[in-house]
Amino acid sequence: MSEDEQQGVVFPAGPDGRRSTAALGRAVTADALRPVDAAGALAAERETNWRGGYLTHFRRLVEAGLPSATAARAIADAGLTALHARMRVSGPDGETPLDGLATAPAGRTMHTAEVRGSAEPERELSLPFHGGRLRGDALLRQLDTWVAAGVVEPSCAEAVRTVAAHPEWLALPDSTVVVLGAGAEMGPLTALLRWGARVAGVDLPRTALWTRVLDTARGSAGTLLVPVDEPGAEADPARAGADLITEVPAVADWLATVPGRPVLGNYVYADGATNVRVSTAVDALTVRLTAERPEAALAFLATPTDVFAVPADAVAQSVRAYADRSRGAKLLGRPLRTVSGGRLLQRAYVPGTDPGIADSLVAQQGPNYALAKRLQRWRATTARTAGTTVSMNVAPPTRTRSVVKNRALAAAYAGAHRFGVEIFEPATSNVLMAALLVHDLHTGGGPAHAHPWQDEAHEAAHGGLWRAAYQPRSALGLAALLGYGAARG
């Protein structure tokens, strides 16, 4: 579809009529920084190479918020305000402001088809791992192994242990988890249905996708709610689905009717600029639904390839890993740093930094992906401040289809273990992150923290990116070189 034919949530048109993703990214980043970092805002505005230069400014969005919780919350609020002020909604009668979606009439009325599974719910937490399933003591030992290796934060392992000790939590009684992106590879739909939970699924109207999702529901122990056009109609894969970019009012009105406490889970993903459009549409949906259902909880998966502030013990473990690296690594590191002008194999942190900055942004993923994921973090921060229960956890680097189709990233992931980073299989990540969601919903989103960075670091399953010896981007190229053969295989 050409830019002129785009409908629903769209980027704003500039004076020349073009819908520039770079102009939007620059403007939103600058506006987010402006309340606390005028110099940073000016630098973002003047960035001429946004595709390559966004990395610096997205790091600054984290650094500028560290001096106080007030500063971090101001950045989140200003970023969301800027996005909502700029993004537009294109329809048959022209363009309107994004915030008009809060009250816009629905283009159609959606009704509910219910698909009940035929299986018995699982009575204990088990984690798919290397072709088997970890449960009981084996699961607890693996959690200990991951903590010792710096693959997950200790709070992540503790949350999973708590869920394992309370299997009655798994079915999430009295809640309906809304999975936006029902067919998403990293979504919790399959795990939740296996545990006997009630799930409302939303995804694009694609027959193959809905055939798979409906088959999963029928073979599960849970209940899947699907939007349909006619009252009493059965779920039909050829007619199921909704386009969030164009149907925010209709989806919001339908979700307002789901039984129990709604848990609005954002698992959407799209390539390129469409990722920003659909993530913005979900944010507009969030605003509308929480106004109608103020008891609603929010759920997100944060990407590990982003910038985060991390606790002092993560810095300390990384510093030890750097000091304890092998003699060969030390001998190789010096000439590599010299010939690369210091870009390769940089130590991750200055010893004693508290908090540290884990900068795992990957240039190949691009500024649109970074903005889509950052706006989710901003929404999590503002929602927590308003008293909403929020589950937002950093997911591990995972061999998803969207990663392995990028040859450079696939190769880097194949070689990442040589630098202390563990790459997860989708089945393992899905259940691990679903268990963290269950924990958060039963504990009110986890403990209250003084600063938003601590909320983001809590329960993180970053795969080792935060605690490895080297700054991730400084090792990425070497990891890709070492992993190229394995990735091709």
N, C-alpha and C positions, 0 to 999 in steps of 0.2 A: 504493500500500500504506500503510495507517495505521501509526502508531507501534506499536500493539499487535500488528500482524501482521509486524513486521520480524523477520527471521531473520539469523543469522550475526553479523558484527561490528556492534555497535550502541553508541550513546551510553549512558552510565549513566543510570539513572532517579533523579530526585531524590526528596525526601521526599513530594512531591505526585504522584509517579508519572510526571511529564513528563520527557522526554529533552531537556534543554536544551543546545543547541549553544553558547550563550553561556556558560553555567556551566562547561562543559568547557573552552572556550577560555580563560576567565579563570583557571581553576585550573591548567591546564598552563603557561600563560605565567608565572604567579606562581611555580610550583614551579621552572621553568627559571631564573628570575632569582634565586631565594632563595639559592643558594650564594655568589653574588658581589655581589648588589645587593638588600639587605633592603628599602630604601626603594622600589625599583622593584617588588619583589614585592608589597609592601603596596598600592602604587598600582594595580597590576593587579587585585588582589583586590577593591578598593573601587570599581572602575570600574562605574558604573551604566548607562552607555550603550555596551555592548560593540560594537554594530554601527557606531557612529560613532567610538568612542574607541579601538578596537584599534590604529589607526595609530601612536599615540604609543608604545604598549607594544611593538609589534613592532620599531620603531626601537630602543627601549631594549635589546631582546634582542641587537642587534648592538653597540651602544655599550658595553654592560656587559662584553662579551667582549674589547674592544680592549686593555685594559691588559696582558694576557698571553695566551699560547697556552693556559696552564692554565685561565684564566678562561673562554675561549671553549669549550674542551672540556668544562668543568664544566657550562656552560649546555646544551650539546648532550646530554650524558649525563643531566642532570636532566630535561630536557624529554622525552626518550624514556622515561625511567623513569616519569614522571608520566602520560604517555599510556597506557603499558602497564598501569599500576596502575589506571587509571580505566575504560578502555574494556572492554566486556563482549562475550561471545559468547552469543547467544540461540539455543536449540535446542528440540527437542520436550520435553526434560526440564527446561527452565528455563535460567537464566543461569549462566555460568561465567566465570572470569577470562580475559582475553585471552591471557595467557602459557600457558594450557593448550593453546593451538593448537600449541605446540612439540612436544607428544607425543601429541596427540589422534589416535585412529584415523581413517583416511580413510573417508568415506561410500561411496566407490566406487573401483574400481581403473581407472586410465586406461592405455591402451596407445597405441602410436605408429603413426600412418599417415604415410608419407613421400611427399611430392610433389616430384618432380624436374623442374626447368625444362628447356626444350628449346633455349634460346638460348645463344650464346657469351658468356662473361663480358667485361665491358668491360676494356680493357687500359690505360686511362688515366683519371685523374680528370677529370670534366667537371661543370660546375655550371650547372643551368638558370637563365637570367637574361633577363628581358624578352623571352620568346618564343624565345630561342635557347639555345645552350650555350657556356659559356666553357671553354676548354681551353688548355693550353700557355701561351704568352706572354700571351694575352688574359686568362686566369685570373690570372696573376701581376700583371698591370697593374691588374686590378680589386681585388685584395687591397691593392695599394699605394694605390689611390684611397680605399678604405674606411679604411685606417689614417690617411691624411692628413686625411680628413674627420672622424675620431674616431668612426667607426661601429663598428669592432671594435678590440679591444686588439691591439697589435703581436704579442703571443704567440699570438693566434688566427691571424693571417695566417701566422706562421712555422710553426705546426703544419700548416696546410693546404698550405703550400709543401713541407713535408717529405713529406707523403703523396703529393703530386703527383710528387715525385721518386722515390717508392717504390711504384709501382702494384701490385707484387706483394703489398703489404700488404692490398689492398682485400678480398680473399676471406677474410681472417681464418682461415687454416688452423689446425687443431687447436682451434678454439673453436666453441661453439654459442651464438649470441646469443639469449637469451630475450626476446622482445618482449611484455611485458605491456601489453596495449592494441594488439593486432596491427592493428586497423583505425584506430588513432589518426591524425589528420591530421598531427601533428607527429612521428610515430614514424619510425624508420629502416628499417622492413621492406622497402619497395620498393627503396631504394638498396642495401641489403645484398644482397638477392637478385639485383639486376642485376649486382653485382660478383662473384657466385658464392659467397657465404657460405652457411653453414648456420644456419638460423633456426628456433627453436621459438616458435610463435605461440600466445598465450592471449588470448581475448577472450570477451565474452558470447555465449551461444548465440542468434545472430540470423542467420537464413538469408541475408538480403541482404548483411550484412557479410561472412560467410564465402564467399559466392559471389564477391564482389569480391576477397577475399584469396587464395582458391584460384586464381582466374583470373590474378592477378598472379604467383603462384608458378609456374604452368604456363608462362607466357610469359617467365620469367626465366632466368637462368643458375645460380640457386642451388638449395638444397634446403630445403623447408619441412617441419618436423615438427609434426604436429597430434595432439592427444589424442583418442582414440576409445575406445569402451566395450569392443569386442571385439578380441582378437588377430587380426591379419591383415586387419582391415577397412580399406576405402578411406576416404579423407577425403570426407565427405558434408556439404555446407553446411547441410543440414537437421538434422544431428545433431552438428555440431562445436561446440566452445566449452565454457567453464566460467565460473561466477560466482565471482570471487575473494572476494567478501564472505562467501559461504557455504561455499566449498570449498577453503580454504587447505590442509588436510592432503592432500587428493587431488592438488591441483596440485603441492604440494611433493614428494610421493612420486614423481610422474611426472617432474618436472624433475631429481630426483636420479639418474635413469637416462640422461639425455641424454649422448651421446658427447662427448669432448673437454672442454675447460675451459668450464664454464657461465659466461656473462656475463648476469647478471640485470638486465635493462633495464626501468626503471619509466617507462612512458609512459601510464599510466592517467589518465583525467579523467572527472569526472561533475559535474553541476550541484549547487550548494548543499551541504547537509550530507552527501549521499552521497559527495562528493569526499573528505571526512575519513574516512568509513567505509572506502572502497576503498583509500585511501592507508595507513590503519592496517592493513588486511588485508595489503597488500603488505609492510609492515614486519614483520608477524608471519611472513609467508612467507619474508622475507629471513633472519630469525633461524633459522627451521627449516632452510632449505636450506643456509645457510653452516655450520651445525653438521654436516650430512651431507656436504657438499662444501666443505671449507675452502679449496680452491683457487679457488673461485668469485670472479669479479670483479663489481663493481656499476656500474651506469650510470644516470644521471639527467639530465634537462634542467631547469635552474633557470629560473624565469620572470624576465624583465627587469623586471617590475613588482613589485619587492620592494626591500628595503633591503640595500645592500652597502657594505662599506668598499672604497675604491678608491685606487690608487696616486697618488703626488704628481704624476706627469706628467699624469694625467687631470685632476687639479685645475688644474694650470697651463694646460692647453689650454682648459678651460672658462673660466678667468679671462681668457685672451686673447680668447676669443670674446665675452665680455661687454664687454671694453674696446673691441673692434673693431666692435661692432654699429653699424648705420647711424645716421645723424643722425635719421632719421625714427623709428627704434625708440627712440632715447634720448628724443626729444621726447614720444612716445606713452607711454613707460613711466612717466614721473614722475606724470602725472595718474591713470593707471590704478592705480598703487600707492597714491596718496593716497586715491582714492575707495573702494578696496577694503580700506583699513586695512592696507596692506602685504602683502596676500595674493597679489596678481597680479604676475607677472614679477619674482619675487625672483631675485637672483643665486644660482647653485647652491652656491657654496662661499665661505668666507672665504679670501682669498689666503694661500698658504703652508701650508694644512692638510695634514697627512700622518699617517695616511691621511685622505682625505676620506670623507664619508658621502653616498652617492648614494641618496636616498630617493625611489624611484619607485613606491611603493605607490599603488594606485588604489582609492579608497574604494568605487567601484561594484562591484569584484570581490568584496568582502566578506571577513569574518574567517575563514569556513570555507575559502575558497580559500587565504588567506594561511597558515593553519595547516597545510593539506595540503602546501603547498610547503615550508614551514619544516621540517616533520618530515623531509622528504627531505634537506634540508641537514644536519640534525642527524645523520641516519644516515650520510651521507657522511663527516662529521667523525669520528664514533666509529669507523667502519670503517677509515678511513685510519690512525687512531691504533693500531688493532689489526694493521696491516700488510696489509690487504686492498687490492688494486688497485681504484681508484675513478676512474670518468670522470664528472665532474659539471661541465657547462659551461652558462653563461648563454646562452640562445637569444635571437635577436633578436625584437623585436615583430613579429608576423606576422598577416596577414589570415586567420585561421582562422575557421571557421564559428561557433565559440563566441564570438569577438570581434564579428564583424559582425552577429550577431543582437541584440547590445546596441547600441541606437541611439546612445547617448552615446559609447560606446567607438569605434564605427564612425566617427562624425563626428570624434572626436579623432584617430584614426589617419589619416583623410583629410586633416586639416590639420596633421599633425605635421611635415611637411617644412619648413614655414615657421619652425620653431623648431629646425632642425638635427637632426631625428630621422628616420631612414630606416625605413620600414615594409617588411618583406620579404613576398614571396609564399610560400605554403607549399612549393612545389616547390624554391625556392632554400634556404629554411631547412632542409628535410629533408636535402638532400644535404650542405650545409655542416656541420650538426651530426653527421651520420653520418661524415663525414670526420674530425671531431675525435674521435669515438669510436674510429675505427680508429687514429688517432695515439696516443691514450691507452693503448689495449690493447697496442700495440707498444712503448710506452716506460714501462710500469709505472705509468701514471697521471700521467706528467709529472714535472717536477723536484720534489724535496722542498723544502718551504717551512717557514719558522720558525713561521708563524702560520696558523691555518685561514682567516683572511680572505684571505690571499694565494693559498691554494688555490682559493678561490671566485672570485677576480678573474682568475686565470690563464685565458687562452684565451677570455675573455668576448666574445660577439658581441651587444652590448647595443643596437645600432642607433643609438648616439649619445646615449642617455639619460645616460651617465656623463660625457660631455665637452661637452655643449651648454651654452650660456650661462646658461640659466634652470633653476631648480629645477622638475622636471617637473610636479608638481601645480599650481604657480603659473601654468603655461602651458596646462594641460589644457583649461580652460574656453574659452580663446580659440582653441585649436586646434580644438575641437569646433565653435565658432561659425563659424570660417573654413572648416571642412571639411564643414559640414552639407549644402550643396548637392551636393558631390561624392559624399558617402555615400549620399544619396537616389538619385542617378543610378546 
